[in-house]
Amino acid sequence: MKTLTAEEAQHHLFSLIECAALDNQQYRITSEKGAVIMLPEETYDNLMVTLELLSTPGLMESIRKVQ
């Protein structure tokens, strides 16, 4: 994962969006107030589904019983 300053990200925003979307790239963007991660929408959606499934009570036990 490449790290950029907020100023660098602002200067290259459109190309960063294209690289993230088309090449599945992820970026860490930092500023004095903290950092954020830019990642493709599909990756974000997959993470949210995974978190939802892992937070479902009893799901892991039921999967283990099937195996």
Predicted model as a PDB file, atoms N, CA, C, CB and O in Angstrom, pLDDT in the B-factor column:
MODEL        1                                                                  
ATOM      1  N   MET A   1       0.860  -1.173   0.000  1.00 93.00           N  
ATOM      2  CA  MET A   1       0.000   0.000   0.000  1.00 93.00           C  
ATOM      3  C   MET A   1       0.905   1.234   0.000  1.00 93.00           C  
ATOM      4  CB  MET A   1      -0.978  -0.001   1.237  1.00 93.00           C  
ATOM      5  O   MET A   1       1.781   1.380   0.852  1.00 93.00           O  
ATOM      6  N   LYS A   2       0.677   2.098  -0.954  1.00 97.00           N  
ATOM      7  CA  LYS A   2       1.468   3.316  -1.066  1.00 97.00           C  
ATOM      8  C   LYS A   2       0.912   4.390  -0.135  1.00 97.00           C  
ATOM      9  CB  LYS A   2       1.486   3.821  -2.523  1.00 97.00           C  
ATOM     10  O   LYS A   2      -0.303   4.533   0.000  1.00 97.00           O  
ATOM     11  N   THR A   3       1.804   5.140   0.504  1.00 98.00           N  
ATOM     12  CA  THR A   3       1.410   6.237   1.384  1.00 98.00           C  
ATOM     13  C   THR A   3       1.709   7.562   0.702  1.00 98.00           C  
ATOM     14  CB  THR A   3       2.140   6.148   2.748  1.00 98.00           C  
ATOM     15  O   THR A   3       2.791   7.767   0.152  1.00 98.00           O  
ATOM     16  N   LEU A   4       0.718   8.466   0.750  1.00 98.00           N  
ATOM     17  CA  LEU A   4       0.863   9.800   0.182  1.00 98.00           C  
ATOM     18  C   LEU A   4       0.410  10.827   1.208  1.00 98.00           C  
ATOM     19  CB  LEU A   4       0.053   9.940  -1.134  1.00 98.00           C  
ATOM     20  O   LEU A   4      -0.396  10.538   2.092  1.00 98.00           O  
ATOM     21  N   THR A   5       0.946  12.029   1.069  1.00 98.00           N  
ATOM     22  CA  THR A   5       0.422  13.112   1.888  1.00 98.00           C  
ATOM     23  C   THR A   5      -0.909  13.562   1.278  1.00 98.00           C  
ATOM     24  CB  THR A   5       1.443  14.307   1.980  1.00 98.00           C  
ATOM     25  O   THR A   5      -1.195  13.270   0.116  1.00 98.00           O  
ATOM     26  N   ALA A   6      -1.706  14.263   2.055  1.00 98.00           N  
ATOM     27  CA  ALA A   6      -2.973  14.787   1.549  1.00 98.00           C  
ATOM     28  C   ALA A   6      -2.732  15.728   0.376  1.00 98.00           C  
ATOM     29  CB  ALA A   6      -3.742  15.513   2.663  1.00 98.00           C  
ATOM     30  O   ALA A   6      -3.511  15.748  -0.577  1.00 98.00           O  
ATOM     31  N   GLU A   7      -1.673  16.495   0.441  1.00 98.00           N  
ATOM     32  CA  GLU A   7      -1.350  17.413  -0.654  1.00 98.00           C  
ATOM     33  C   GLU A   7      -1.030  16.642  -1.943  1.00 98.00           C  
ATOM     34  CB  GLU A   7      -0.159  18.311  -0.263  1.00 98.00           C  
ATOM     35  O   GLU A   7      -1.489  17.013  -3.023  1.00 98.00           O  
ATOM     36  N   GLU A   8      -0.241  15.568  -1.818  1.00 98.00           N  
ATOM     37  CA  GLU A   8       0.062  14.738  -2.992  1.00 98.00           C  
ATOM     38  C   GLU A   8      -1.215  14.109  -3.555  1.00 98.00           C  
ATOM     39  CB  GLU A   8       1.084  13.633  -2.625  1.00 98.00           C  
ATOM     40  O   GLU A   8      -1.436  14.096  -4.766  1.00 98.00           O  
ATOM     41  N   ALA A   9      -2.045  13.590  -2.655  1.00 98.00           N  
ATOM     42  CA  ALA A   9      -3.289  12.958  -3.087  1.00 98.00           C  
ATOM     43  C   ALA A   9      -4.200  13.958  -3.790  1.00 98.00           C  
ATOM     44  CB  ALA A   9      -4.015  12.338  -1.892  1.00 98.00           C  
ATOM     45  O   ALA A   9      -4.830  13.630  -4.795  1.00 98.00           O  
ATOM     46  N   GLN A  10      -4.266  15.159  -3.269  1.00 97.00           N  
ATOM     47  CA  GLN A  10      -5.102  16.185  -3.887  1.00 97.00           C  
ATOM     48  C   GLN A  10      -4.605  16.494  -5.294  1.00 97.00           C  
ATOM     49  CB  GLN A  10      -5.115  17.465  -3.029  1.00 97.00           C  
ATOM     50  O   GLN A  10      -5.396  16.648  -6.224  1.00 97.00           O  
ATOM     51  N   HIS A  11      -3.317  16.580  -5.436  1.00 98.00           N  
ATOM     52  CA  HIS A  11      -2.721  16.902  -6.734  1.00 98.00           C  
ATOM     53  C   HIS A  11      -2.959  15.797  -7.760  1.00 98.00           C  
ATOM     54  CB  HIS A  11      -1.225  17.146  -6.577  1.00 98.00           C  
ATOM     55  O   HIS A  11      -3.090  16.082  -8.951  1.00 98.00           O  
ATOM     56  N   HIS A  12      -3.017  14.539  -7.316  1.00 97.00           N  
ATOM     57  CA  HIS A  12      -3.146  13.380  -8.211  1.00 97.00           C  
ATOM     58  C   HIS A  12      -4.474  12.651  -8.040  1.00 97.00           C  
ATOM     59  CB  HIS A  12      -2.005  12.410  -7.970  1.00 97.00           C  
ATOM     60  O   HIS A  12      -4.569  11.472  -8.380  1.00 97.00           O  
ATOM     61  N   LEU A  13      -5.488  13.313  -7.527  1.00 97.00           N  
ATOM     62  CA  LEU A  13      -6.722  12.634  -7.138  1.00 97.00           C  
ATOM     63  C   LEU A  13      -7.332  11.803  -8.260  1.00 97.00           C  
ATOM     64  CB  LEU A  13      -7.726  13.642  -6.666  1.00 97.00           C  
ATOM     65  O   LEU A  13      -7.666  10.639  -8.040  1.00 97.00           O  
ATOM     66  N   PHE A  14      -7.485  12.359  -9.440  1.00 97.00           N  
ATOM     67  CA  PHE A  14      -8.149  11.625 -10.507  1.00 97.00           C  
ATOM     68  C   PHE A  14      -7.376  10.378 -10.913  1.00 97.00           C  
ATOM     69  CB  PHE A  14      -8.343  12.519 -11.708  1.00 97.00           C  
ATOM     70  O   PHE A  14      -7.981   9.337 -11.171  1.00 97.00           O  
ATOM     71  N   SER A  15      -6.065  10.463 -10.974  1.00 97.00           N  
ATOM     72  CA  SER A  15      -5.285   9.276 -11.325  1.00 97.00           C  
ATOM     73  C   SER A  15      -5.299   8.251 -10.186  1.00 97.00           C  
ATOM     74  CB  SER A  15      -3.837   9.670 -11.665  1.00 97.00           C  
ATOM     75  O   SER A  15      -5.269   7.049 -10.446  1.00 97.00           O  
ATOM     76  N   LEU A  16      -5.342   8.701  -8.943  1.00 97.00           N  
ATOM     77  CA  LEU A  16      -5.442   7.767  -7.817  1.00 97.00           C  
ATOM     78  C   LEU A  16      -6.766   7.011  -7.865  1.00 97.00           C  
ATOM     79  CB  LEU A  16      -5.306   8.517  -6.475  1.00 97.00           C  
ATOM     80  O   LEU A  16      -6.810   5.804  -7.626  1.00 97.00           O  
ATOM     81  N   ILE A  17      -7.837   7.723  -8.174  1.00 97.00           N  
ATOM     82  CA  ILE A  17      -9.146   7.074  -8.279  1.00 97.00           C  
ATOM     83  C   ILE A  17      -9.122   6.025  -9.383  1.00 97.00           C  
ATOM     84  CB  ILE A  17     -10.257   8.117  -8.550  1.00 97.00           C  
ATOM     85  O   ILE A  17      -9.606   4.910  -9.190  1.00 97.00           O  
ATOM     86  N   GLU A  18      -8.563   6.374 -10.536  1.00 97.00           N  
ATOM     87  CA  GLU A  18      -8.488   5.418 -11.639  1.00 97.00           C  
ATOM     88  C   GLU A  18      -7.665   4.191 -11.261  1.00 97.00           C  
ATOM     89  CB  GLU A  18      -7.892   6.084 -12.875  1.00 97.00           C  
ATOM     90  O   GLU A  18      -8.079   3.062 -11.525  1.00 97.00           O  
ATOM     91  N   CYS A  19      -6.511   4.400 -10.649  1.00 95.00           N  
ATOM     92  CA  CYS A  19      -5.666   3.272 -10.254  1.00 95.00           C  
ATOM     93  C   CYS A  19      -6.347   2.404  -9.206  1.00 95.00           C  
ATOM     94  CB  CYS A  19      -4.329   3.774  -9.720  1.00 95.00           C  
ATOM     95  O   CYS A  19      -6.265   1.177  -9.262  1.00 95.00           O  
ATOM     96  N   ALA A  20      -7.009   3.029  -8.267  1.00 96.00           N  
ATOM     97  CA  ALA A  20      -7.716   2.259  -7.246  1.00 96.00           C  
ATOM     98  C   ALA A  20      -8.824   1.428  -7.880  1.00 96.00           C  
ATOM     99  CB  ALA A  20      -8.298   3.191  -6.168  1.00 96.00           C  
ATOM    100  O   ALA A  20      -8.959   0.241  -7.582  1.00 96.00           O  
ATOM    101  N   ALA A  21      -9.615   2.044  -8.752  1.00 95.00           N  
ATOM    102  CA  ALA A  21     -10.757   1.362  -9.349  1.00 95.00           C  
ATOM    103  C   ALA A  21     -10.348   0.305 -10.372  1.00 95.00           C  
ATOM    104  CB  ALA A  21     -11.665   2.370 -10.002  1.00 95.00           C  
ATOM    105  O   ALA A  21     -10.897  -0.797 -10.378  1.00 95.00           O  
ATOM    106  N   LEU A  22      -9.399   0.632 -11.226  1.00 95.00           N  
ATOM    107  CA  LEU A  22      -9.058  -0.266 -12.326  1.00 95.00           C  
ATOM    108  C   LEU A  22      -7.982  -1.282 -11.989  1.00 95.00           C  
ATOM    109  CB  LEU A  22      -8.619   0.529 -13.493  1.00 95.00           C  
ATOM    110  O   LEU A  22      -7.999  -2.393 -12.519  1.00 95.00           O  
ATOM    111  N   ASP A  23      -7.045  -0.925 -11.118  1.00 95.00           N  
ATOM    112  CA  ASP A  23      -5.912  -1.802 -10.815  1.00 95.00           C  
ATOM    113  C   ASP A  23      -5.948  -2.366  -9.400  1.00 95.00           C  
ATOM    114  CB  ASP A  23      -4.626  -1.054 -11.016  1.00 95.00           C  
ATOM    115  O   ASP A  23      -4.982  -2.975  -8.940  1.00 95.00           O  
ATOM    116  N   ASN A  24      -7.065  -2.161  -8.716  1.00 94.00           N  
ATOM    117  CA  ASN A  24      -7.239  -2.672  -7.353  1.00 94.00           C  
ATOM    118  C   ASN A  24      -6.144  -2.168  -6.412  1.00 94.00           C  
ATOM    119  CB  ASN A  24      -7.250  -4.199  -7.363  1.00 94.00           C  
ATOM    120  O   ASN A  24      -5.682  -2.913  -5.548  1.00 94.00           O  
ATOM    121  N   GLN A  25      -5.731  -0.923  -6.571  1.00 96.00           N  
ATOM    122  CA  GLN A  25      -4.706  -0.323  -5.720  1.00 96.00           C  
ATOM    123  C   GLN A  25      -5.343   0.267  -4.462  1.00 96.00           C  
ATOM    124  CB  GLN A  25      -3.926   0.766  -6.494  1.00 96.00           C  
ATOM    125  O   GLN A  25      -6.495   0.702  -4.469  1.00 96.00           O  
ATOM    126  N   GLN A  26      -4.568   0.270  -3.396  1.00 97.00           N  
ATOM    127  CA  GLN A  26      -4.998   0.873  -2.142  1.00 97.00           C  
ATOM    128  C   GLN A  26      -3.972   1.919  -1.738  1.00 97.00           C  
ATOM    129  CB  GLN A  26      -5.174  -0.200  -1.025  1.00 97.00           C  
ATOM    130  O   GLN A  26      -2.773   1.743  -1.955  1.00 97.00           O  
ATOM    131  N   TYR A  27      -4.450   3.006  -1.150  1.00 98.00           N  
ATOM    132  CA  TYR A  27      -3.576   4.110  -0.767  1.00 98.00           C  
ATOM    133  C   TYR A  27      -3.863   4.534   0.664  1.00 98.00           C  
ATOM    134  CB  TYR A  27      -3.751   5.300  -1.724  1.00 98.00           C  
ATOM    135  O   TYR A  27      -5.008   4.544   1.113  1.00 98.00           O  
ATOM    136  N   ARG A  28      -2.791   4.885   1.368  1.00 98.00           N  
ATOM    137  CA  ARG A  28      -2.896   5.489   2.700  1.00 98.00           C  
ATOM    138  C   ARG A  28      -2.589   6.967   2.506  1.00 98.00           C  
ATOM    139  CB  ARG A  28      -1.907   4.807   3.760  1.00 98.00           C  
ATOM    140  O   ARG A  28      -1.513   7.325   2.029  1.00 98.00           O  
ATOM    141  N   ILE A  29      -3.535   7.823   2.876  1.00 98.00           N  
ATOM    142  CA  ILE A  29      -3.380   9.261   2.696  1.00 98.00           C  
ATOM    143  C   ILE A  29      -3.286   9.892   4.078  1.00 98.00           C  
ATOM    144  CB  ILE A  29      -4.566   9.872   1.868  1.00 98.00           C  
ATOM    145  O   ILE A  29      -4.182   9.738   4.909  1.00 98.00           O  
ATOM    146  N   THR A  30      -2.183  10.607   4.312  1.00 98.00           N  
ATOM    147  CA  THR A  30      -1.906  11.136   5.643  1.00 98.00           C  
ATOM    148  C   THR A  30      -1.975  12.659   5.672  1.00 98.00           C  
ATOM    149  CB  THR A  30      -0.539  10.672   6.116  1.00 98.00           C  
ATOM    150  O   THR A  30      -1.726  13.339   4.676  1.00 98.00           O  
ATOM    151  N   SER A  31      -2.319  13.160   6.842  1.00 97.00           N  
ATOM    152  CA  SER A  31      -2.265  14.598   7.104  1.00 97.00           C  
ATOM    153  C   SER A  31      -1.861  14.765   8.561  1.00 97.00           C  
ATOM    154  CB  SER A  31      -3.649  15.309   6.799  1.00 97.00           C  
ATOM    155  O   SER A  31      -1.677  13.780   9.276  1.00 97.00           O  
ATOM    156  N   GLU A  32      -1.724  15.995   8.995  1.00 97.00           N  
ATOM    157  CA  GLU A  32      -1.357  16.245  10.391  1.00 97.00           C  
ATOM    158  C   GLU A  32      -2.445  15.769  11.354  1.00 97.00           C  
ATOM    159  CB  GLU A  32      -1.089  17.736  10.606  1.00 97.00           C  
ATOM    160  O   GLU A  32      -2.161  15.503  12.522  1.00 97.00           O  
ATOM    161  N   LYS A  33      -3.674  15.660  10.883  1.00 97.00           N  
ATOM    162  CA  LYS A  33      -4.797  15.285  11.749  1.00 97.00           C  
ATOM    163  C   LYS A  33      -5.125  13.805  11.716  1.00 97.00           C  
ATOM    164  CB  LYS A  33      -6.014  16.059  11.362  1.00 97.00           C  
ATOM    165  O   LYS A  33      -6.038  13.360  12.411  1.00 97.00           O  
ATOM    166  N   GLY A  34      -4.389  13.026  10.913  1.00 98.00           N  
ATOM    167  CA  GLY A  34      -4.640  11.591  10.866  1.00 98.00           C  
ATOM    168  C   GLY A  34      -4.454  11.030   9.469  1.00 98.00           C  
ATOM    169  O   GLY A  34      -3.881  11.677   8.593  1.00 98.00           O  
ATOM    170  N   ALA A  35      -4.943   9.825   9.277  1.00 98.00           N  
ATOM    171  CA  ALA A  35      -4.783   9.145   7.995  1.00 98.00           C  
ATOM    172  C   ALA A  35      -6.082   8.459   7.608  1.00 98.00           C  
ATOM    173  CB  ALA A  35      -3.631   8.124   8.055  1.00 98.00           C  
ATOM    174  O   ALA A  35      -6.902   8.106   8.456  1.00 98.00           O  
ATOM    175  N   VAL A  36      -6.247   8.279   6.295  1.00 98.00           N  
ATOM    176  CA  VAL A  36      -7.390   7.541   5.756  1.00 98.00           C  
ATOM    177  C   VAL A  36      -6.862   6.567   4.717  1.00 98.00           C  
ATOM    178  CB  VAL A  36      -8.466   8.505   5.135  1.00 98.00           C  
ATOM    179  O   VAL A  36      -5.740   6.700   4.229  1.00 98.00           O  
ATOM    180  N   ILE A  37      -7.691   5.588   4.390  1.00 98.00           N  
ATOM    181  CA  ILE A  37      -7.345   4.607   3.375  1.00 98.00           C  
ATOM    182  C   ILE A  37      -8.286   4.763   2.193  1.00 98.00           C  
ATOM    183  CB  ILE A  37      -7.407   3.171   3.944  1.00 98.00           C  
ATOM    184  O   ILE A  37      -9.505   4.815   2.362  1.00 98.00           O  
ATOM    185  N   MET A  38      -7.718   4.838   1.001  1.00 98.00           N  
ATOM    186  CA  MET A  38      -8.514   4.844  -0.229  1.00 98.00           C  
ATOM    187  C   MET A  38      -8.386   3.446  -0.830  1.00 98.00           C  
ATOM    188  CB  MET A  38      -8.030   5.973  -1.251  1.00 98.00           C  
ATOM    189  O   MET A  38      -7.281   2.952  -1.052  1.00 98.00           O  
ATOM    190  N   LEU A  39      -9.525   2.822  -1.087  1.00 97.00           N  
ATOM    191  CA  LEU A  39      -9.512   1.494  -1.672  1.00 97.00           C  
ATOM    192  C   LEU A  39     -10.666   1.355  -2.646  1.00 97.00           C  
ATOM    193  CB  LEU A  39      -9.586   0.415  -0.583  1.00 97.00           C  
ATOM    194  O   LEU A  39     -11.624   2.125  -2.592  1.00 97.00           O  
ATOM    195  N   PRO A  40     -10.580   0.367  -3.545  1.00 97.00           N  
ATOM    196  CA  PRO A  40     -11.643   0.192  -4.521  1.00 97.00           C  
ATOM    197  C   PRO A  40     -12.986  -0.111  -3.855  1.00 97.00           C  
ATOM    198  CB  PRO A  40     -11.280  -0.920  -5.485  1.00 97.00           C  
ATOM    199  O   PRO A  40     -13.039  -0.736  -2.796  1.00 97.00           O  
ATOM    200  N   GLU A  41     -14.060   0.337  -4.485  1.00 96.00           N  
ATOM    201  CA  GLU A  41     -15.397   0.126  -3.930  1.00 96.00           C  
ATOM    202  C   GLU A  41     -15.691  -1.357  -3.728  1.00 96.00           C  
ATOM    203  CB  GLU A  41     -16.451   0.744  -4.844  1.00 96.00           C  
ATOM    204  O   GLU A  41     -16.304  -1.732  -2.728  1.00 96.00           O  
ATOM    205  N   GLU A  42     -15.269  -2.196  -4.652  1.00 96.00           N  
ATOM    206  CA  GLU A  42     -15.516  -3.634  -4.530  1.00 96.00           C  
ATOM    207  C   GLU A  42     -14.829  -4.202  -3.287  1.00 96.00           C  
ATOM    208  CB  GLU A  42     -15.025  -4.372  -5.791  1.00 96.00           C  
ATOM    209  O   GLU A  42     -15.401  -5.038  -2.587  1.00 96.00           O  
ATOM    210  N   THR A  43     -13.617  -3.754  -3.016  1.00 96.00           N  
ATOM    211  CA  THR A  43     -12.901  -4.201  -1.819  1.00 96.00           C  
ATOM    212  C   THR A  43     -13.639  -3.760  -0.564  1.00 96.00           C  
ATOM    213  CB  THR A  43     -11.460  -3.655  -1.810  1.00 96.00           C  
ATOM    214  O   THR A  43     -13.802  -4.540   0.374  1.00 96.00           O  
ATOM    215  N   TYR A  44     -14.079  -2.520  -0.550  1.00 97.00           N  
ATOM    216  CA  TYR A  44     -14.847  -2.003   0.586  1.00 97.00           C  
ATOM    217  C   TYR A  44     -16.123  -2.825   0.790  1.00 97.00           C  
ATOM    218  CB  TYR A  44     -15.200  -0.513   0.367  1.00 97.00           C  
ATOM    219  O   TYR A  44     -16.431  -3.228   1.911  1.00 97.00           O  
ATOM    220  N   ASP A  45     -16.857  -3.070  -0.290  1.00 97.00           N  
ATOM    221  CA  ASP A  45     -18.094  -3.854  -0.186  1.00 97.00           C  
ATOM    222  C   ASP A  45     -17.819  -5.252   0.367  1.00 97.00           C  
ATOM    223  CB  ASP A  45     -18.779  -3.958  -1.560  1.00 97.00           C  
ATOM    224  O   ASP A  45     -18.567  -5.749   1.208  1.00 97.00           O  
ATOM    225  N   ASN A  46     -16.747  -5.881  -0.107  1.00 96.00           N  
ATOM    226  CA  ASN A  46     -16.393  -7.215   0.383  1.00 96.00           C  
ATOM    227  C   ASN A  46     -16.034  -7.195   1.860  1.00 96.00           C  
ATOM    228  CB  ASN A  46     -15.232  -7.781  -0.421  1.00 96.00           C  
ATOM    229  O   ASN A  46     -16.409  -8.106   2.600  1.00 96.00           O  
ATOM    230  N   LEU A  47     -15.317  -6.174   2.297  1.00 96.00           N  
ATOM    231  CA  LEU A  47     -14.986  -6.055   3.719  1.00 96.00           C  
ATOM    232  C   LEU A  47     -16.246  -5.901   4.576  1.00 96.00           C  
ATOM    233  CB  LEU A  47     -14.048  -4.861   3.945  1.00 96.00           C  
ATOM    234  O   LEU A  47     -16.351  -6.501   5.646  1.00 96.00           O  
ATOM    235  N   MET A  48     -17.190  -5.101   4.103  1.00 96.00           N  
ATOM    236  CA  MET A  48     -18.430  -4.889   4.855  1.00 96.00           C  
ATOM    237  C   MET A  48     -19.240  -6.176   4.965  1.00 96.00           C  
ATOM    238  CB  MET A  48     -19.274  -3.799   4.193  1.00 96.00           C  
ATOM    239  O   MET A  48     -19.797  -6.468   6.022  1.00 96.00           O  
ATOM    240  N   VAL A  49     -19.309  -6.947   3.880  1.00 94.00           N  
ATOM    241  CA  VAL A  49     -20.025  -8.223   3.917  1.00 94.00           C  
ATOM    242  C   VAL A  49     -19.342  -9.171   4.884  1.00 94.00           C  
ATOM    243  CB  VAL A  49     -20.103  -8.854   2.513  1.00 94.00           C  
ATOM    244  O   VAL A  49     -20.009  -9.842   5.672  1.00 94.00           O  
ATOM    245  N   THR A  50     -18.019  -9.234   4.832  1.00 91.00           N  
ATOM    246  CA  THR A  50     -17.267 -10.104   5.738  1.00 91.00           C  
ATOM    247  C   THR A  50     -17.504  -9.713   7.189  1.00 91.00           C  
ATOM    248  CB  THR A  50     -15.769 -10.049   5.417  1.00 91.00           C  
ATOM    249  O   THR A  50     -17.730 -10.581   8.032  1.00 91.00           O  
ATOM    250  N   LEU A  51     -17.458  -8.424   7.494  1.00 92.00           N  
ATOM    251  CA  LEU A  51     -17.708  -7.967   8.867  1.00 92.00           C  
ATOM    252  C   LEU A  51     -19.115  -8.326   9.319  1.00 92.00           C  
ATOM    253  CB  LEU A  51     -17.497  -6.454   8.975  1.00 92.00           C  
ATOM    254  O   LEU A  51     -19.323  -8.751  10.456  1.00 92.00           O  
ATOM    255  N   GLU A  52     -20.077  -8.150   8.421  1.00 90.00           N  
ATOM    256  CA  GLU A  52     -21.458  -8.481   8.771  1.00 90.00           C  
ATOM    257  C   GLU A  52     -21.604  -9.976   9.064  1.00 90.00           C  
ATOM    258  CB  GLU A  52     -22.413  -8.066   7.636  1.00 90.00           C  
ATOM    259  O   GLU A  52     -22.245 -10.367  10.040  1.00 90.00           O  
ATOM    260  N   LEU A  53     -21.004 -10.800   8.213  1.00 87.00           N  
ATOM    261  CA  LEU A  53     -21.088 -12.245   8.430  1.00 87.00           C  
ATOM    262  C   LEU A  53     -20.394 -12.657   9.723  1.00 87.00           C  
ATOM    263  CB  LEU A  53     -20.472 -12.995   7.250  1.00 87.00           C  
ATOM    264  O   LEU A  53     -20.921 -13.473  10.479  1.00 87.00           O  
ATOM    265  N   LEU A  54     -19.224 -12.099   9.978  1.00 86.00           N  
ATOM    266  CA  LEU A  54     -18.485 -12.465  11.188  1.00 86.00           C  
ATOM    267  C   LEU A  54     -19.176 -11.974  12.459  1.00 86.00           C  
ATOM    268  CB  LEU A  54     -17.074 -11.904  11.123  1.00 86.00           C  
ATOM    269  O   LEU A  54     -18.950 -12.524  13.537  1.00 86.00           O  
ATOM    270  N   SER A  55     -20.009 -10.951  12.340  1.00 88.00           N  
ATOM    271  CA  SER A  55     -20.698 -10.447  13.527  1.00 88.00           C  
ATOM    272  C   SER A  55     -22.055 -11.110  13.748  1.00 88.00           C  
ATOM    273  CB  SER A  55     -20.879  -8.952  13.416  1.00 88.00           C  
ATOM    274  O   SER A  55     -22.756 -10.793  14.709  1.00 88.00           O  
ATOM    275  N   THR A  56     -22.423 -12.026  12.862  1.00 85.00           N  
ATOM    276  CA  THR A  56     -23.690 -12.743  13.019  1.00 85.00           C  
ATOM    277  C   THR A  56     -23.523 -13.834  14.078  1.00 85.00           C  
ATOM    278  CB  THR A  56     -24.157 -13.358  11.660  1.00 85.00           C  
ATOM    279  O   THR A  56     -22.738 -14.762  13.883  1.00 85.00           O  
ATOM    280  N   PRO A  57     -24.254 -13.737  15.201  1.00 82.00           N  
ATOM    281  CA  PRO A  57     -24.109 -14.718  16.269  1.00 82.00           C  
ATOM    282  C   PRO A  57     -24.424 -16.147  15.776  1.00 82.00           C  
ATOM    283  CB  PRO A  57     -25.028 -14.349  17.443  1.00 82.00           C  
ATOM    284  O   PRO A  57     -25.440 -16.388  15.125  1.00 82.00           O  
ATOM    285  N   GLY A  58     -23.531 -17.068  16.104  1.00 82.00           N  
ATOM    286  CA  GLY A  58     -23.756 -18.472  15.786  1.00 82.00           C  
ATOM    287  C   GLY A  58     -23.374 -18.881  14.375  1.00 82.00           C  
ATOM    288  O   GLY A  58     -23.398 -20.071  14.063  1.00 82.00           O  
ATOM    289  N   LEU A  59     -23.031 -17.957  13.530  1.00 76.00           N  
ATOM    290  CA  LEU A  59     -22.729 -18.305  12.140  1.00 76.00           C  
ATOM    291  C   LEU A  59     -21.514 -19.218  12.033  1.00 76.00           C  
ATOM    292  CB  LEU A  59     -22.497 -17.045  11.322  1.00 76.00           C  
ATOM    293  O   LEU A  59     -21.565 -20.220  11.320  1.00 76.00           O  
ATOM    294  N   MET A  60     -20.438 -18.901  12.713  1.00 74.00           N  
ATOM    295  CA  MET A  60     -19.227 -19.721  12.632  1.00 74.00           C  
ATOM    296  C   MET A  60     -19.466 -21.131  13.150  1.00 74.00           C  
ATOM    297  CB  MET A  60     -18.095 -19.070  13.415  1.00 74.00           C  
ATOM    298  O   MET A  60     -18.952 -22.097  12.586  1.00 74.00           O  
ATOM    299  N   GLU A  61     -20.235 -21.253  14.208  1.00 78.00           N  
ATOM    300  CA  GLU A  61     -20.533 -22.591  14.736  1.00 78.00           C  
ATOM    301  C   GLU A  61     -21.329 -23.409  13.731  1.00 78.00           C  
ATOM    302  CB  GLU A  61     -21.309 -22.490  16.057  1.00 78.00           C  
ATOM    303  O   GLU A  61     -21.079 -24.602  13.557  1.00 78.00           O  
ATOM    304  N   SER A  62     -22.285 -22.768  13.071  1.00 79.00           N  
ATOM    305  CA  SER A  62     -23.090 -23.507  12.088  1.00 79.00           C  
ATOM    306  C   SER A  62     -22.261 -23.895  10.872  1.00 79.00           C  
ATOM    307  CB  SER A  62     -24.296 -22.672  11.648  1.00 79.00           C  
ATOM    308  O   SER A  62     -22.500 -24.949  10.282  1.00 79.00           O  
ATOM    309  N   ILE A  63     -21.306 -23.080  10.488  1.00 76.00           N  
ATOM    310  CA  ILE A  63     -20.422 -23.425   9.366  1.00 76.00           C  
ATOM    311  C   ILE A  63     -19.528 -24.589   9.757  1.00 76.00           C  
ATOM    312  CB  ILE A  63     -19.564 -22.206   8.938  1.00 76.00           C  
ATOM    313  O   ILE A  63     -19.303 -25.493   8.951  1.00 76.00           O  
ATOM    314  N   ARG A  64     -19.024 -24.581  10.964  1.00 78.00           N  
ATOM    315  CA  ARG A  64     -18.156 -25.681  11.428  1.00 78.00           C  
ATOM    316  C   ARG A  64     -18.917 -26.996  11.499  1.00 78.00           C  
ATOM    317  CB  ARG A  64     -17.562 -25.353  12.805  1.00 78.00           C  
ATOM    318  O   ARG A  64     -18.340 -28.048  11.224  1.00 78.00           O  
ATOM    319  N   LYS A  65     -20.196 -26.967  11.861  1.00 78.00           N  
ATOM    320  CA  LYS A  65     -21.012 -28.185  11.934  1.00 78.00           C  
ATOM    321  C   LYS A  65     -21.232 -28.788  10.552  1.00 78.00           C  
ATOM    322  CB  LYS A  65     -22.362 -27.883  12.593  1.00 78.00           C  
ATOM    323  O   LYS A  65     -21.302 -30.010  10.418  1.00 78.00           O  
ATOM    324  N   VAL A  66     -21.343 -27.956   9.527  1.00 73.00           N  
ATOM    325  CA  VAL A  66     -21.557 -28.451   8.166  1.00 73.00           C  
ATOM    326  C   VAL A  66     -20.313 -29.149   7.640  1.00 73.00           C  
ATOM    327  CB  VAL A  66     -21.949 -27.304   7.233  1.00 73.00           C  
ATOM    328  O   VAL A  66     -20.414 -30.114   6.883  1.00 73.00           O  
ATOM    329  N   GLN A  67     -19.152 -28.670   8.033  1.00 67.00           N  
ATOM    330  CA  GLN A  67     -17.910 -29.263   7.556  1.00 67.00           C  
ATOM    331  C   GLN A  67     -17.740 -30.577   8.232  1.00 67.00           C  
ATOM    332  CB  GLN A  67     -16.698 -28.353   7.812  1.00 67.00           C  
ATOM    333  O   GLN A  67     -16.754 -31.273   7.988  1.00 67.00           O  
TER     334      GLN A  67                                                      
ENDMDL                                                                          
END                                                                             
